[in-house]
Amino acid sequence: MPEQQARRVPGTDIPLEAITLGTSALGREPGGERLARELVSGRFRQLDTSNEYAGGRSETLIGQVIGDGVTVFSKADRDPGTGVFDGDRVMRSFEETISRLGVSTLPVYHLHDPFTITVREAMAPGGAVPALVALREQGLVGAIGIAAAGGTLVEDYIRTGAFDAVLTHNRYTLVDRSAEDILRLATERRMLVFNAAPFGGGILSGSPRHASRYGYRPISPEFGRHVEKVRELCERWGVALPAAALHFSLREPRVHSTVVGITSVERLKALDALVDAVIPDGFWEELEALGAPPPSPVD
Ligand SMILES: NC(=O)c1ccc[n+]([C@@H]2O[C@H](COP(=O)([O-])OP(=O)(O)OC[C@H]3O[C@@H](n4cnc5c(N)ncnc54)[C@H](OP(=O)(O)O)[C@@H]3O)[C@@H](O)[C@H]2O)c1
């Protein structure tokens, strides 16, 4: 994996891995206990979760298996009932998370999808961001991040200067470059960058089950035609579409870790071969020659 990605989590001595296993699906289906065990005992030992994934079950399952050498990043979520997302809620969310995980500190803790509040409200005294900063100052959290879709909301949070990390999703992939400004702003500030959903939520995994959606939304015919062109390019080069999708993110020096959604033990086992795949340089040149992707459903 590229040298540029070797880095430590700010505020900790924990080395950052280029692959983070995404656990938003963990606990949604039966068999979560087995998947959780596999997630912490394989080649990749860095996990991304959140207070609200599977209603808290993702964190609970991870907490049952977490051990030495496993790094877990989590996120503060708004109150699921009221939507309130103030400083008190961040503190409660943190307490819930560390209790489910059975840990006392978190290396990275993100503000997750703050869609019920404005940036101004989040930054005000008593707001969500001062609470995150307090957790960092108390040494309970190594780095604080903003984890949300993309666009101006994330850019505005980055510009506050309060954050050490950013997680964007579905916006820097084989078929979408709309996180370009986020990558630029974060790099200027030497922030840690997580690029989540390299498969666009599934369409770039090649599975027909996900063929009509990108970033969890229906695709336009124009976008579908572009995906088809990329798929044909992969075929011409004998490259698996999900391998190209993963390496598009892994080879990007401004991305420090790529967050891949793992839905099953089979998907986890398949990840090894995707990571080890070698994609010829000529493939990337031809991808570039296809031109800028059309707007995706998440733009
Ligand atoms: N706001 C946020 O903080 C935020 C938002 C989005 C995502 N995330 C994080 O990023 C992670 C990834 O996002 P995501 O799961 O939505 O998108 P993704 O990683 O782009 O796509 C995941 C899908 O790709 C397929 N897949 C996974 N491994 C594969 C493999 N080895 N071969 C072929 N297909 C494979 C799976 O499809 P099947 O369903 O067919 O198995 C899975 O559902 C999440 O779990 C979460 O941790 C964070």
The ligand as an SDF file (V2000), in Angstrom:
LIG
                    3D

 48 52  0  0  0  0  0  0  0  0999 V2000
  -21.6980    9.6310    7.6320 N   0  0  0  0  0  0  0  0  0  0  0  0
  -20.8290    8.6530    7.8900 C   0  0  0  0  0  0  0  0  0  0  0  0
  -20.0750    8.7100    8.8560 O   0  0  0  0  0  0  0  0  0  0  0  0
  -20.7740    7.4470    6.9980 C   0  0  0  0  0  0  0  0  0  0  0  0
  -21.6060    7.3460    5.8760 C   0  0  0  0  0  0  0  0  0  0  0  0
  -21.4710    6.2420    5.0490 C   0  0  0  0  0  0  0  0  0  0  0  0
  -20.5700    5.2350    5.3530 C   0  0  0  0  0  0  0  0  0  0  0  0
  -19.7980    5.3390    6.4700 N   0  0  0  0  0  0  0  0  0  0  0  0
  -18.8440    4.2690    6.8530 C   0  0  0  0  0  0  0  0  0  0  0  0
  -18.2800    3.7180    5.6980 O   0  0  0  0  0  0  0  0  0  0  0  0
  -18.5790    2.3300    5.6050 C   0  0  0  0  0  0  0  0  0  0  0  0
  -18.7230    1.9570    4.1580 C   0  0  0  0  0  0  0  0  0  0  0  0
  -19.8940    2.4920    3.5860 O   0  0  0  0  0  0  0  0  0  0  0  0
  -20.9580    1.5710    2.8190 P   0  0  0  0  0  0  0  0  0  0  0  0
  -20.9410    0.2080    3.3830 O   0  0  0  0  0  0  0  0  0  0  0  0
  -22.2170    2.3030    2.8310 O   0  0  0  0  0  0  0  0  0  0  0  0
  -20.4260    1.5950    1.3220 O   0  0  0  0  0  0  0  0  0  0  0  0
  -19.3090    0.7860    0.4590 P   0  0  0  0  0  0  0  0  0  0  0  0
  -18.1800    0.3930    1.2930 O   0  0  0  0  0  0  0  0  0  0  0  0
  -19.0720    1.6040   -0.7400 O   0  0  0  0  0  0  0  0  0  0  0  0
  -20.1250   -0.4600   -0.0570 O   0  0  0  0  0  0  0  0  0  0  0  0
  -20.4030   -1.5370    0.7560 C   0  0  0  0  0  0  0  0  0  0  0  0
  -21.0720   -2.6050   -0.0910 C   0  0  0  0  0  0  0  0  0  0  0  0
  -20.1460   -3.1240   -1.0320 O   0  0  0  0  0  0  0  0  0  0  0  0
  -20.2380   -4.5130   -1.0800 C   0  0  0  0  0  0  0  0  0  0  0  0
  -18.9380   -5.1150   -0.7490 N   0  0  0  0  0  0  0  0  0  0  0  0
  -18.2470   -5.0360    0.3980 C   0  0  0  0  0  0  0  0  0  0  0  0
  -17.1270   -5.7610    0.3390 N   0  0  0  0  0  0  0  0  0  0  0  0
  -17.1010   -6.3060   -0.8880 C   0  0  0  0  0  0  0  0  0  0  0  0
  -16.2250   -7.1910   -1.5530 C   0  0  0  0  0  0  0  0  0  0  0  0
  -15.1410   -7.6810   -0.9490 N   0  0  0  0  0  0  0  0  0  0  0  0
  -16.5120   -7.5440   -2.8200 N   0  0  0  0  0  0  0  0  0  0  0  0
  -17.6170   -7.0830   -3.4120 C   0  0  0  0  0  0  0  0  0  0  0  0
  -18.5050   -6.2620   -2.8140 N   0  0  0  0  0  0  0  0  0  0  0  0
  -18.2530   -5.8970   -1.5760 C   0  0  0  0  0  0  0  0  0  0  0  0
  -21.2580   -4.9610   -0.0810 C   0  0  0  0  0  0  0  0  0  0  0  0
  -22.4280   -5.3140   -0.7710 O   0  0  0  0  0  0  0  0  0  0  0  0
  -23.4520   -6.4380   -0.2620 P   0  0  0  0  0  0  0  0  0  0  0  0
  -24.4850   -5.6560    0.4390 O   0  0  0  0  0  0  0  0  0  0  0  0
  -23.9130   -7.0410   -1.5410 O   0  0  0  0  0  0  0  0  0  0  0  0
  -22.6970   -7.3690    0.6060 O   0  0  0  0  0  0  0  0  0  0  0  0
  -21.5030   -3.7540    0.7810 C   0  0  0  0  0  0  0  0  0  0  0  0
  -22.8460   -3.5510    1.1160 O   0  0  0  0  0  0  0  0  0  0  0  0
  -19.8210    2.1420    6.4880 C   0  0  0  0  0  0  0  0  0  0  0  0
  -19.9500    0.8120    6.9770 O   0  0  0  0  0  0  0  0  0  0  0  0
  -19.5410    3.1150    7.5960 C   0  0  0  0  0  0  0  0  0  0  0  0
  -18.6300    2.5420    8.5210 O   0  0  0  0  0  0  0  0  0  0  0  0
  -19.8550    6.4300    7.2880 C   0  0  0  0  0  0  0  0  0  0  0  0
  1  2  1  0
  2  3  2  0
  2  4  1  0
  4  5  1  0
  4 48  2  0
  5  6  2  0
  6  7  1  0
  7  8  2  0
  8  9  1  0
  8 48  1  0
  9 10  1  0
  9 46  1  0
 10 11  1  0
 11 12  1  0
 11 44  1  0
 12 13  1  0
 13 14  1  0
 14 15  2  0
 14 16  1  0
 14 17  1  0
 17 18  1  0
 18 19  2  0
 18 20  1  0
 18 21  1  0
 21 22  1  0
 22 23  1  0
 23 24  1  0
 23 42  1  0
 24 25  1  0
 25 26  1  0
 25 36  1  0
 26 27  1  0
 26 35  1  0
 27 28  2  0
 28 29  1  0
 29 30  1  0
 29 35  2  0
 30 31  1  0
 30 32  2  0
 32 33  1  0
 33 34  2  0
 34 35  1  0
 36 37  1  0
 36 42  1  0
 37 38  1  0
 38 39  2  0
 38 40  1  0
 38 41  1  0
 42 43  1  0
 44 45  1  0
 44 46  1  0
 46 47  1  0
M  CHG  2   8   1  16  -1
M  END
$$$$
